[in-house]
Amino acid sequence: MNALSTQFTTAPTEAVAEPTEAFLEPLPHVLDAREVAPADARTLSRAFFERLRTLDEGTHERQYVRNTLIEMNLSLVQFAVRRFRNRTDGTDIEDIIQVGTIGLIKAIDRFDPALGNEFTTLALPYITGEIKRHFRDTTWAVRVPRRLQELRIELARGKEDLHAVLDRAPTVRELADHLGLSDDQVIEGLVAANGHSSQSLDNDQDETSDSAPRPLADVLGSEDPAMELFEDMNSLAPLLRKLEGRERLILQMRFGQEMTQAQIGERLGISQMQISRLLTRTLTKLREGMLAN
C-alpha cells in the first residue's frame, strides 16, 4: 500500500458508513479515482468489488464504492474508444465515451468476483458492445431493420476477406458462397447499406465535362402535381361505371353542368331534398370505394 499512499488514504469514518460486517477492514479512500493508474486500479477494484457484494442498495457506502469503481475504471472506456476513432462518422468522441461508460456501469453491476475472473474480461465486451450498438442504431441516415444493419457489417467483413484473396472486389455470387447466404440476401444487404450515409442536397454534381457543377437539389426532379389527380381519376372511373343511370346523371348535372340541386330536382321532377340525399349517398359510395382501393 506504500506505493499508492500518495493517491489514497483510509476512508474517514464520517465519509463512509460503518461496514455491514465486523470483520471487514476499512476501504481505502481514493482521493481522485480518475487519476489511479490502471495497474493500481485493478488491485483496488478487487477490494471494492468484494465490499460492493456486502452492501445494500441505497446506502451511502454502496454509492461511494460503486462510484469509485466507475471512476477508477474509466481508462477501460478510453482504451475501447480508440478502436472506433476512425468510425465516428461525425459523431462527437465525447458521446462515444458516454456510451462506453454505460457499458462499464452495466459490467460493474453484473460482475461477481466470486467467479474468479478478472473484471476487464467482462468489462471490455460490455463497453465495446454498447459502442457498437450505438453506431448500429444511431448513425444510419435512413432507418433500416436491425437484421439488415447486422447483415451490412457481415457483408463488409466478407468483402475484406475476399478482396485479400482475390485482389479484386468480389461478386454477389462469391459473397453469397463465402457467407453461406443466398444471392437475394446479399443484394438486399448491399441495397440496405446505401442507407448508412446520405449526401447533402447542396453537394455539387458534375453533369458533363464542359458544364459547371450544380447542387444536387437543382438536378433532382420534382413531383408532378397532376400525378395525384391522374391516380384519383384512374381509381374513380371504374366506380362511376358501376353507378345506376340516375346516379350518374345527377353527378353529371351537378358537377359537369354545374346545376344547382333545385334545378336538377326540377328537371327530374323530384324535390331538392331528394336530390341532396341521392348526391350524399352517391358521393359516400364513391369515397368508400376509393379508400378501399
N, C-alpha and C positions, 0 to 999 in steps of 0.2 A: 504493500500500500504506500510505501515511501515515495515511489516514483510518481504516484498520482496525487500526492498531497498538495501540489500547487493548484490542482483543478477542483478538488472537492474535499469536504471535511465531513465528520459525522453529523448527521442531520440533527439540528437543535430540537429539543422536546416540544417547544412551542410551535414549531413549523410542521411537525409530523405527529399524527395521533399515536397513542401508545400501541405497540404490537398486539395483535389479537391473541398471540400465544406467548407465554412467558419465556420459552426457550429461544425465541427469535432474537438475533442480535440487531442492534440499530443499523439501519441502512446508511450508506454514505450519502451525504448531502452534496449533490453536484452543483457547483456554483454557476456554471454555464454549460448545460448539456450539449449545446451545439458545437462547443469547442473541444469536446472529448475526442481524442484520437481514435480511429477505427479499432485498433488493437485493444485499447483500454475499454472501448465501448462494448466489445464482445465479452470481456471479463465482467464488467459491471452489469451488463444485461442479464447474465445468468442469475446474479443475486436478486436483481429487481424482478425477474420473471418468477423466481421462487416465492418472493414475497407477494407478488400480484395474485398468485393462486390462493393465498390465505385470506384475502381481503374481500369484504362485502361491497356490492355495488352501492354507489352513492356516498361512500365515506371520503373524508378529506385525504386520508393517507392513500387510498386507492387512486384518487385523481392525481396526486403527486407522483406516484410510482408510474402510472400509465403515461402521463405527460412527459416524464423524464425519459422513459423508454422511446417514445416517439422522437423526441429531440435528439437523443443520443444516436439514433439510427437513421437520421435523415441523410447521412452520407451514402446509404444504400440507394436512396432515391436518386441522388446526384449521379451515382455510378450507372444506374439503369438508364437514366435520361440520355447519357452520352451516346447510347446505341441508336437513339432516334433523332439526333440533331440534324441529319440530312433528310428527314422525312416530315419536318414540321409543317410544310405546305402553307407557310404564312402564319401558323399558329404561334402565339406568344410562348416562349420557352417557360415562362413562369406558370402558365396554365398547365403545361405538361408536368411540371414539378408538383403542382397541387393535385393533379390526377394521380401521380405516382404516390403521393403522400396518403391518399385514400387507400391505395393498395397496402401501404405499410401499416396503416392503422388496422385494416382487416386482418393482416398477418399477426399483429400483436395480440389481437383479441382471440385468435384461434390457436396460437402457439401453446403447446404443452411441453414444458421442459422435462417432464417425467418420461417422455418417449426417448430421450437421449439424443435427439437431433440438434444440429446447430440451427440457430434462428435464421441465419442467412439462407439456408437451404429452403426454408418455407417462404421467407420474405421476398426474395428476388422474383420467383414466379408470380406471386401476388402483385408485385409492383409492375412488372412488365406486362402482365395480363391486363391490368387496369389501363395502362397506357395504350395497349393495342386496341382494346375496346373503344377507347376514346377516339383513336384515329379511324376505326372502322365505322363508328356511329355518327361522328360529327364532321368529318372532313369531306363528305361526298357533296358535290354540287347538286346532284339530283338524288333524292331518297330512293334507294332500291332495297329489296328484301335482304335480310342478313345472310340468307343462303347464297345469294349472288355476290355479296360482299366477300364472303369467305372463299367463294369459287374464284373470284378475281385474284386473290392472294395465291391460291393454289396454282392458277394458270401462270402467274408471274414467275413463281419458282420453277415451274416446268419449262417455261421459255428459257430461263437462265441455264438450267441443266442441259437442255437440248442444244442450245446455242454453243455451249462449251464443247459439245461432242461433234456437232455438225458444222460448226464455224459459219453458220447462217441462221436466219430466222426459221423456226420450224413451221411446218404446215399444220392445218387443223387436224388432219388425219394423224400426223406424227404426235401432236399434243394429246389427242384422244387416246392413242395406243399407250403413250408414256404414263398417263394419269389414270388409265382404266375408265375413261368416260366415253360417251357417245359423241359423234360429231355435232349433234344438235346441242348437247350440253356445253361443249367448248364454244360453239358460236354464240350461244346465249350468254355465257360468261364474258366473252370478248365484247359483245354489244353493251352489256351492263357496265363494263369498265369505262365506257365513254362518259358515264355519269359521275366519275370520280373527280373530274375537273371541268371547269367551264371557261369560256372565253368571253371577255368583255365585248359588248357591242361597240365600244369605242376603238377597238383594235383595228389597225389599218389592214386592208386586204389588197394584195397585188392581183389586179384583174388581168392585165396583159403587160407585156414588157414595155409598151410605148404609152401607157396611161398612168396617171398619178394614182397612188394608193388611196382608197376611200374607206371610211369606217364601215365595219360590218353592218351596222344598222342601216346604212344607205343602200346596201345591195340586197338586203332581205326583202322578200315580197310581203305585201300586206294582205289582210283578209278582205276578200271581195264582199262588200255589203249586200250584194244581190244574191250571194250564195245561200244565205239563210232563207230568203224569200223563195228561191228556186226549190229548196228542200221542202219547205212548207207546202208549196203548190203541188209538188210531186206526191206528197203524202195525202193531200186533200182530194185530188182528182178521183181516185177510186171510191172514196167515201161519198162524194157527190153523186156518182153513178148509181149508188145503192139507195138514194133517196126516192121517195114516192114523187109522182109527177107534180102534185100540188105543192109539195115542199120545195122542189127545185124551182118552180115558177115563182113562188113567193120570194125566194132568195134572189132570183134574177131581177124581179121588180124592185126589191128593196135596195140591193147593193149594185146591181147593174144599171138599172134605170133611175136609181136614187129617188124612188117614190116614197111618200110618207105612208105610215100604216093606215091612215084614214083613206088615202087614195087607193091603196091596194084593196082594202075592205070594200070600198065602193065598186071597184072593178070586178071583184069576185062575188059580190052580193052577200058578204058576211060582215059582222061587226069588227070595229077596230080592236076590241078586247080579244076576239078570237084570233085575229092576225098576230097580236102580241104574244099570245100563248103558243101559237104554232111556230113563230120565229124563235122563241125561247127554247122550245123543245127541240127544234131542228139544230140550232146552234150548239146546244148541250150535247146532242148526239155526235155532231162533228168534232167537238172539242175532245170528248172522251175517246173517240176513235183515233185522233191524232196522238193523244197521250199514250194510248196503248201501243201505238207503232213506235 
